[in-house]
């Protein structure tokens, strides 16, 4: 079973997505597990505050290093107890300047038993966290988000669907088969606001070679 250890200040952000559809079923079937660690639980002050003003000036607040380090260490301790000398857990730190997340990267993570995902917020996390642990900096796109929770859900989703048994059929992984961005289902013809819309005739032909050729053409266009 693959365990995703997520370091986040907002664990509630994961409730809805993990509680629906394929990921919910994967958790129930014990194909994956998602464990959430809140750095606030490792803060020593009575307010459980983890943000401070940045050295050198600048807007916003920075998440302190120690609470995040302790949260990561807690996640790693659990993975070591479970595995006892197996492959070490990999850590991903979300950053707009990180390596672009791709299907190939998802494939590389899919065989791991433990994956630690570190979600930043505000102006980011104290950079000393990256020096304390070996981790890969990952970006899910050429844009900046408010926090790392959405990227973490993207990685959990993309990696989970590659784990045997998570999807109903292994052929459901689109990138491993001939698939078109345009798909159709019954009925063959529909009418909307006086205009008829039909399924392309090639898809009704039963000619697999022609259908695959059509799908490839759509995929390239």
C-alpha positions as CSV (number, residue, x, y, z in Angstrom):
1,X,0.0,0.0,0.0
2,X,1.2,3.5,-0.9
3,X,1.1,6.0,1.9
4,X,1.0,9.7,1.2
5,X,2.3,11.8,4.1
6,X,1.1,15.4,3.7
7,X,2.6,18.2,5.6
8,X,0.0,21.0,5.6
9,X,-1.4,23.9,7.7
10,X,-4.8,23.2,6.3
11,X,-5.6,19.4,6.6
12,X,-9.3,20.1,6.1
13,X,-8.6,21.2,2.5
14,X,-8.2,17.5,1.6
15,X,-11.5,16.2,3.0
16,X,-13.8,16.8,0.0
17,X,-11.5,15.5,-2.7
18,X,-10.3,12.4,-0.8
19,X,-13.8,11.6,0.2
20,X,-15.2,11.2,-3.3
21,X,-15.0,8.8,-6.3
22,X,-11.9,6.8,-7.2
23,X,-9.6,8.1,-4.4
24,X,-12.2,7.4,-1.7
25,X,-12.6,3.8,-3.0
26,X,-8.8,3.4,-3.2
27,X,-8.6,4.4,0.5
28,X,-11.4,2.1,1.5
29,X,-9.8,-0.8,-0.5
30,X,-6.5,-0.1,1.2
31,X,-4.7,0.6,-2.1
32,X,-3.5,4.0,-0.8
33,X,-3.5,5.8,2.5
34,X,-3.2,9.6,3.2
35,X,-1.9,10.8,6.5
36,X,-1.9,14.5,7.3
37,X,0.5,16.3,9.6
38,X,-0.1,19.9,10.7
39,X,3.1,21.8,11.6
40,X,1.0,23.7,14.2
41,X,0.9,20.5,16.2
42,X,4.7,20.8,16.6
43,X,4.8,24.5,17.6
44,X,5.8,25.1,21.2
45,X,4.0,28.4,21.7
46,X,0.6,28.3,23.3
47,X,-1.1,29.8,20.2
48,X,0.5,27.1,17.9
49,X,1.7,29.9,15.7
50,X,4.2,28.9,13.0
51,X,4.6,32.0,10.8
52,X,7.1,34.9,11.3
53,X,8.2,37.9,9.4
54,X,11.0,37.2,6.8
55,X,14.6,38.2,7.4
56,X,15.7,40.8,4.9
57,X,12.2,42.4,4.7
58,X,9.4,41.8,2.3
59,X,5.7,41.4,2.3
60,X,3.8,38.5,4.0
61,X,4.9,35.9,6.5
62,X,7.2,32.9,6.3
63,X,6.5,29.5,7.9
64,X,9.1,28.6,10.5
65,X,11.5,25.8,9.8
66,X,11.4,23.8,13.0
67,X,7.6,22.9,13.1
68,X,7.9,21.7,9.5
69,X,11.1,19.7,10.2
70,X,9.4,18.0,13.1
71,X,6.3,17.2,11.1
72,X,8.5,15.7,8.3
73,X,10.5,13.7,10.8
74,X,7.3,12.3,12.3
75,X,6.2,11.2,8.9
76,X,9.6,9.6,8.2
77,X,9.6,7.8,11.6
78,X,6.3,6.1,10.7
79,X,7.6,5.0,7.3
80,X,10.8,3.6,8.7
81,X,8.9,1.5,11.3
82,X,6.7,0.1,8.6
83,X,9.4,-0.7,6.2
84,X,12.5,-1.7,8.3
85,X,15.3,-1.1,5.9
86,X,13.5,-0.9,2.6
87,X,13.5,2.0,0.1
88,X,13.5,5.3,1.8
89,X,10.5,7.6,1.6
90,X,10.8,10.3,-1.0
91,X,10.0,13.9,-0.2
92,X,8.4,16.4,-2.6
93,X,8.5,20.2,-1.8
94,X,6.1,22.3,-3.9
95,X,7.7,25.4,-5.5
96,X,6.9,27.4,-8.6
97,X,10.5,27.1,-9.6
98,X,10.6,23.3,-9.2
99,X,10.7,20.6,-11.8
100,X,7.6,20.3,-13.9
101,X,5.4,17.4,-12.7
102,X,4.6,15.1,-15.6
103,X,3.2,11.6,-16.2
104,X,6.7,10.3,-16.3
105,X,7.3,11.7,-12.8
106,X,4.1,10.2,-11.6
107,X,5.2,6.8,-12.9
108,X,8.5,7.1,-11.0
109,X,6.6,7.7,-7.7
110,X,4.0,5.0,-8.3
111,X,6.1,2.2,-6.9
112,X,7.0,4.0,-3.7
113,X,5.5,2.8,-0.4
114,X,5.9,6.2,1.3
115,X,5.7,9.7,-0.3
116,X,6.0,12.9,1.8
117,X,4.4,16.0,0.3
118,X,5.3,19.3,1.8
119,X,2.8,22.1,1.3
120,X,3.9,25.7,1.7
121,X,1.7,28.7,2.4
122,X,2.1,32.5,2.7
123,X,5.5,33.6,1.4
124,X,6.8,30.1,1.7
125,X,8.7,27.9,4.1
126,X,12.0,28.7,5.7
127,X,14.6,27.4,3.3
128,X,16.5,25.5,6.0
129,X,13.9,22.8,5.7
130,X,15.3,21.9,2.3
131,X,18.8,21.7,3.7
132,X,17.7,19.3,6.5
133,X,16.1,16.7,4.3
134,X,16.8,15.5,0.7
135,X,13.8,16.5,-1.3
136,X,12.7,17.1,-4.9
137,X,11.3,20.6,-5.7
138,X,8.1,20.1,-7.8
139,X,5.9,22.4,-9.7
140,X,2.5,21.4,-11.2
141,X,2.5,24.3,-13.7
142,X,3.9,27.6,-14.8
143,X,1.9,29.6,-12.3
144,X,1.8,30.5,-8.6
145,X,-0.9,29.1,-6.3
146,X,-1.9,30.2,-2.8
147,X,-0.5,27.0,-1.2
148,X,0.8,23.5,-1.9
149,X,-2.5,21.7,-1.1
150,X,-3.8,21.7,-4.6
151,X,-0.5,20.5,-6.1
152,X,-0.4,17.8,-3.4
153,X,-3.9,16.6,-4.5
154,X,-2.7,16.6,-8.1
155,X,0.2,14.4,-7.3
156,X,-1.9,12.0,-5.1
157,X,-4.4,11.7,-7.9
158,X,-1.9,11.2,-10.7
159,X,0.2,8.7,-8.8
160,X,-2.7,6.8,-7.3
161,X,-4.3,6.0,-10.7
162,X,-1.1,4.2,-11.7
163,X,-1.3,1.9,-8.7
164,X,-2.7,-1.6,-9.7
165,X,-6.3,-2.0,-8.7
166,X,-7.1,1.7,-8.1
167,X,-8.8,2.1,-11.5
168,X,-11.4,-0.3,-12.6
169,X,-9.4,-1.3,-15.7
170,X,-5.7,-0.7,-16.3
171,X,-6.6,0.5,-19.8
172,X,-8.3,3.5,-18.2
173,X,-4.9,5.2,-18.0
174,X,-5.3,7.3,-21.1
175,X,-1.6,7.9,-21.7
176,X,-0.9,4.2,-22.1
177,X,-3.3,3.7,-24.9
178,X,-4.7,5.3,-28.1
179,X,-7.1,7.9,-26.7
180,X,-8.8,11.0,-28.1
181,X,-9.6,14.2,-26.2
182,X,-13.1,13.9,-27.8
183,X,-15.3,11.1,-26.5
184,X,-19.0,10.3,-27.3
185,X,-21.7,8.1,-25.8
186,X,-25.4,7.2,-26.5
187,X,-27.6,8.4,-28.1
188,X,-26.1,8.6,-31.5
189,X,-27.9,11.9,-32.3
190,X,-29.1,14.6,-30.0
191,X,-30.9,17.9,-30.6
192,X,-30.2,21.1,-28.7
193,X,-31.9,24.4,-29.5
194,X,-33.0,23.3,-32.9
195,X,-29.6,22.0,-34.0
196,X,-28.7,18.3,-34.3
197,X,-25.4,16.9,-33.0
198,X,-24.2,13.5,-34.1
199,X,-21.5,11.0,-33.2
200,X,-18.8,10.9,-35.9
201,X,-19.6,8.1,-38.3
202,X,-16.1,6.5,-38.0
203,X,-16.9,5.7,-34.4
204,X,-20.0,3.7,-35.5
205,X,-18.1,1.8,-38.2
206,X,-16.7,-1.0,-36.1
207,X,-13.5,-0.6,-38.0
208,X,-10.8,-0.6,-35.2
209,X,-8.0,0.5,-37.5
210,X,-10.0,3.5,-38.8
211,X,-11.2,4.4,-35.3
212,X,-7.6,4.3,-33.9
213,X,-6.4,6.4,-36.8
214,X,-9.2,9.0,-36.1
215,X,-8.2,9.0,-32.4
216,X,-4.6,9.6,-33.2
217,X,-5.5,12.5,-35.5
218,X,-7.6,14.1,-32.8
219,X,-4.8,13.6,-30.2
220,X,-2.3,15.4,-32.5
221,X,-4.5,18.3,-33.4
